Amino acid sequence: MARWKIKNVGMKGVAMAVPKNVVKTSDFDFFSQEEAEVFDNAVGIKSRHIAPDSMCASDMCQAAAEKLIEELGWERDSIDVLLFESVTGDYRTPPTSCILQDRLALSENCFCMDIPMGCCGCMYAITVAGNLLTTGNVRRALLLIGDTALRMGSMKDKSRVPLFGDCGTAVALEYDETANDIVVDFHTYGKGYEALMTPHGGFRHPANPTSFEYEDFGNGIVRAPIHTLINGMNVFSFAISRPPKSIESFLADYNLDRNVDIDYFLIHQANKMIVDRIVKKLKFPQEKVPYNLEEFGNLGGASIPSLMVSRIREQLMTKEVTLLMSSFGLGLSWGTMWVKTRLMVIPEVILM
């Protein structure tokens, strides 16, 4: 079973950076005003921050990291681990984490690693870094999580374009013998990988002239094989079935009362229909489930850290908070994580 109890690791801070450019649903030329209103109400995503072509996920993550390091008062030489979680790295090679080690002026002794796990990325990064830190051999880790997901798809694909926003986040972990355990549970359904994928551009199907030829699939879906696709019905069915079952098992296995033992349920902000269905299925108290998709859209792996910064910042900065996190996406993969935080350092949202 892919389940860990990570000891001696505390979450010390979170930061978030987004582009200044905001695009409302009604701004997309493939929507009429009426269609935009229907989308806003049903999907729940009313605006999203979109990066210019000159801005990469690494740029936003770097801005978040710089601010977080400053407010934590960490010496840069004290950061032993740097993870970059993204599906939109600067290059195919080298790893973007290595580039960020230099840009952040971290020690040459820093362990660097890229993790391209999409919507579950934050929890994967915490799990990898947490297991590196738990023995005390290394003591501080910086997790940079973000994407410029919009440009991965076709701007003519009505089924995908309005769902995503761009964002970069930074999460600071530290070896701390007094910290509460972090408990994480992961699952993978590789048979469903085609529901979320980019068909061409890898080594299975290298990019060639046909990779850029657009095809009209009807219903406003026009894309080429080089673009990322979403099989909406398959993803919806997966998201409202497998993750809730895992959360129920997790709660039962650790004897957690959803009404008493958890302050907030942080659910990956895929879209309102999915989150609402999960909340209803699991009977979560609505007041304990923050949403930010109406303002930022689906931020992929940055979704959960963005909730921490944009919706429960004051609570996390001033008291102990118990969180249950749920993410699901590429792979298909999904996971549940339980964290009890101490007072955290959380700068306000950074606009770039």
C-alpha positions in Angstrom: 0.0 0.0 0.0 1.4 3.4 -1.0 0.8 5.0 2.4 3.3 6.9 4.5 3.5 8.4 8.0 6.1 11.1 7.7 7.6 12.0 11.0 9.7 15.0 12.2 8.7 17.2 9.2 6.9 20.6 9.6 5.3 22.7 7.0 6.8 26.2 7.7 5.4 28.4 5.0 3.6 28.8 1.6 3.7 31.5 -1.0 1.8 32.1 -4.3 2.5 34.2 -7.4 0.1 34.8 -10.3 0.2 36.9 -13.5 -1.5 40.3 -13.3 -3.4 39.6 -16.5 -7.0 38.4 -15.6 -9.3 36.9 -18.2 -13.0 36.5 -17.6 -15.0 33.8 -19.1 -17.0 36.3 -21.2 -13.6 37.5 -22.7 -13.3 34.2 -24.7 -14.5 34.8 -28.3 -15.9 31.3 -28.6 -18.5 32.0 -25.9 -21.6 34.1 -26.3 -22.6 36.2 -23.3 -25.3 33.6 -22.4 -22.9 30.7 -22.8 -20.3 32.4 -20.6 -22.9 32.9 -17.9 -23.9 29.2 -18.1 -20.3 28.2 -17.8 -19.7 30.5 -14.8 -22.6 29.0 -13.0 -22.1 25.4 -13.8 -18.3 25.1 -13.8 -17.8 27.9 -11.3 -14.7 29.4 -12.9 -15.4 33.0 -13.6 -11.9 34.4 -14.1 -8.3 33.1 -14.4 -4.8 34.7 -14.3 -3.0 34.1 -17.6 0.7 34.4 -18.1 2.2 36.2 -21.1 4.3 34.1 -23.5 7.5 35.4 -22.0 6.6 34.1 -18.5 7.2 30.5 -17.5 6.0 28.5 -14.4 9.6 28.7 -13.1 9.4 32.5 -13.1 6.3 32.5 -10.9 7.7 29.8 -8.6 10.9 31.8 -8.3 9.0 34.9 -7.3 7.0 32.9 -4.7 10.2 31.3 -3.4 12.2 34.6 -3.1 9.4 36.1 -1.0 9.0 33.0 1.2 12.7 32.7 1.8 12.9 36.4 2.8 9.9 36.2 5.2 11.1 32.9 6.8 14.5 34.4 7.3 16.2 31.3 5.9 19.8 31.4 4.8 20.0 30.2 1.2 22.9 27.8 2.0 20.6 26.1 4.6 18.2 24.8 1.9 19.2 21.2 1.2 16.4 20.1 -1.2 14.8 21.9 -4.1 11.9 20.2 -5.9 10.2 21.6 -9.0 6.7 20.1 -9.6 5.4 21.0 -13.0 4.3 19.7 -16.4 5.5 23.0 -18.0 9.2 23.1 -17.3 11.5 25.5 -19.1 13.0 22.8 -21.3 12.7 19.1 -22.0 16.2 18.9 -20.6 17.8 19.9 -18.3 15.6 19.7 -15.2 14.1 23.1 -14.3 15.0 22.5 -10.7 18.7 22.7 -11.6 18.1 26.0 -13.3 16.2 27.3 -10.3 19.0 26.3 -8.0 21.2 28.8 -9.8 18.5 31.5 -10.1 17.8 31.3 -6.4 21.5 31.3 -5.5 21.2 28.1 -3.5 24.2 26.0 -2.4 25.8 23.6 -4.9 25.2 20.9 -2.2 21.5 21.2 -2.8 19.6 18.1 -4.0 17.4 19.0 -7.0 14.6 17.1 -8.7 11.8 17.7 -11.1 8.4 16.0 -10.6 5.9 16.2 -13.5 2.8 14.8 -11.7 0.1 17.4 -12.6 -2.8 18.0 -10.3 -1.5 15.7 -7.5 1.9 17.4 -7.7 1.9 19.2 -4.4 1.2 16.0 -2.4 3.8 14.1 -4.4 6.4 16.8 -3.7 5.5 16.9 0.0 5.8 13.1 0.1 9.2 13.0 -1.6 10.7 15.8 0.3 9.1 14.6 3.6 10.8 11.2 3.2 14.1 12.9 2.5 13.8 15.1 5.6 12.4 12.6 8.1 15.7 11.2 9.3 17.4 14.6 9.7 20.1 13.9 7.2 18.9 17.0 5.3 16.9 19.7 7.2 15.3 22.1 4.8 13.4 21.7 1.6 11.8 24.1 -0.8 9.0 22.8 -3.1 8.2 24.9 -6.1 4.9 23.9 -7.7 3.3 25.6 -10.7 2.2 25.5 -14.3 1.4 27.6 -17.3 -1.2 25.1 -18.2 -3.2 27.2 -20.6 -0.6 27.2 -23.3 -0.4 23.4 -23.4 -3.8 23.2 -25.1 -5.4 24.6 -28.2 -6.8 28.1 -27.9 -9.7 26.8 -30.0 -10.6 24.0 -27.6 -13.7 25.1 -25.8 -13.6 22.0 -23.5 -10.2 22.9 -22.0 -9.2 26.6 -22.5 -11.6 28.1 -19.9 -10.8 25.6 -17.2 -7.2 26.6 -16.4 -5.2 29.4 -14.9 -1.5 30.0 -14.4 0.3 30.1 -11.1 3.5 29.4 -9.2 3.8 28.4 -5.5 6.5 27.7 -3.0 6.1 25.4 0.1 8.8 25.3 2.8 9.4 22.1 4.8 11.8 21.7 7.7 13.1 18.9 9.9 11.3 19.4 13.2 11.2 16.7 15.9 8.2 18.4 17.5 6.1 18.4 14.3 2.9 16.4 14.0 3.1 13.4 11.6 2.1 13.9 8.0 0.0 11.0 6.7 -0.4 10.4 3.0 -2.1 7.8 0.9 -1.6 7.4 -2.9 -3.3 5.4 -5.7 -2.8 5.0 -9.5 -5.1 3.8 -12.3 -2.7 3.8 -15.2 -5.3 2.1 -17.5 -7.1 5.5 -17.6 -4.1 7.5 -18.7 -5.6 8.6 -22.0 -8.3 10.7 -20.3 -5.7 13.4 -19.6 -2.8 13.5 -22.1 -0.7 15.2 -24.7 -0.6 12.7 -27.6 2.4 14.1 -29.5 5.7 15.6 -28.5 7.2 12.8 -26.4 9.3 10.0 -27.6 6.4 7.6 -28.2 5.0 10.0 -30.8 7.6 12.7 -31.6 6.4 16.0 -33.0 6.2 16.0 -36.8 4.2 18.1 -39.3 1.0 16.3 -38.6 1.3 17.0 -34.9 0.3 20.6 -35.7 -2.7 19.9 -38.0 -6.0 20.9 -36.4 -9.0 18.7 -36.3 -12.6 19.7 -35.5 -14.2 17.3 -33.1 -17.4 19.2 -32.9 -19.0 21.1 -30.0 -16.3 23.8 -30.1 -13.4 21.3 -29.7 -10.7 22.1 -32.2 -7.2 20.9 -31.5 -4.0 19.2 -32.9 -2.2 16.1 -31.6 0.5 18.4 -30.0 -2.2 19.8 -27.7 -3.3 18.5 -24.3 -6.7 16.9 -24.3 -9.3 16.2 -21.7 -11.9 13.4 -21.9 -14.4 15.3 -19.7 -16.8 12.4 -19.0 -14.0 10.0 -18.1 -12.3 12.5 -15.9 -15.6 13.4 -14.2 -16.5 9.8 -13.5 -13.0 9.1 -12.1 -12.9 12.2 -9.9 -16.3 11.6 -8.2 -15.7 7.9 -7.6 -12.2 6.8 -6.8 -10.9 9.7 -4.7 -14.0 9.8 -2.4 -13.7 6.1 -1.7 -10.1 6.5 -0.7 -11.0 9.5 1.5 -13.7 7.4 3.3 -11.2 4.6 3.8 -8.6 7.0 5.1 -11.0 8.6 7.6 -12.1 5.1 8.8 -8.5 3.8 9.1 -7.4 6.7 11.2 -10.6 7.0 13.1 -11.1 10.7 12.0 -14.4 12.4 12.6 -15.0 14.8 9.6 -17.1 17.1 11.8 -14.7 17.3 14.7 -11.1 16.3 13.8 -10.6 18.3 10.7 -10.7 22.1 10.3 -10.6 22.3 6.5 -11.0 20.0 3.6 -8.7 21.2 0.7 -10.0 19.6 -2.5 -8.2 20.0 -5.8 -10.1 22.8 -7.6 -10.8 21.0 -10.9 -14.3 22.5 -11.3 -17.3 23.3 -9.2 -19.3 20.3 -10.4 -16.6 17.8 -9.3 -15.8 19.5 -6.0 -19.5 19.9 -5.1 -20.2 16.2 -5.9 -17.3 15.1 -3.7 -18.4 17.3 -0.8 -22.0 16.0 -1.1 -20.9 12.4 -1.4 -18.7 12.6 1.7 -21.1 14.8 3.7 -18.3 17.3 4.4 -19.5 20.4 6.3 -19.7 23.1 3.6 -18.2 25.8 5.8 -15.0 23.7 6.0 -14.5 23.4 2.3 -12.8 26.6 0.8 -13.1 27.3 -2.9 -11.0 29.6 -5.1 -11.6 28.3 -8.6 -14.0 31.1 -9.3 -11.0 33.5 -9.1 -8.1 31.4 -10.3 -9.5 28.4 -12.2 -7.8 24.9 -12.1 -4.2 25.5 -11.1 -3.1 21.9 -11.4 -0.5 20.9 -8.7 -0.6 24.5 -7.3 -4.3 24.2 -6.5 -4.0 23.1 -2.9 -1.2 25.5 -1.9 -3.2 28.3 -3.6 -6.1 27.5 -1.4 -3.9 27.9 1.7 -2.6 31.3 0.6 -5.8 32.8 -0.9 -8.5 31.4 1.4 -7.2 30.3 4.8 -4.1 32.4 5.2 -5.0 34.2 8.4 -6.0 30.9 10.1 -2.8 29.2 9.1 -0.7 32.1 10.3 -2.3 32.5 13.8 -3.2 29.0 15.1 -2.8 25.2 14.7 -4.9 24.0 11.8 -5.8 20.4 10.8 -6.1 19.8 7.1 -7.3 16.9 5.0 -6.2 17.3 1.4 -7.4 15.5 -1.7 -5.9 15.7 -5.2 -6.6 13.8 -8.4 -5.5 14.0 -12.0 -2.8 12.9 -14.5 -1.9 9.3 -14.6 -4.7 8.7 -13.5 -3.5 9.3 -9.9 -5.1 10.4 -6.7 -4.2 10.9 -3.1 -5.3 11.9 0.4 -3.1 13.7 2.9 -3.6 14.7 6.6 -1.5 17.5 8.0 -1.7 19.4 11.3 0.1 22.6 10.9 1.8 25.0 13.4 1.9 28.8 12.9 3.0 29.3 9.3 4.6 32.1 7.3 2.4 33.0 4.4 3.0 36.2 2.3 0.0 37.8 0.5 -0.6 36.7 -3.1 2.1 38.1 -5.4 1.0 39.7 -8.7 3.6 39.6 -11.5 
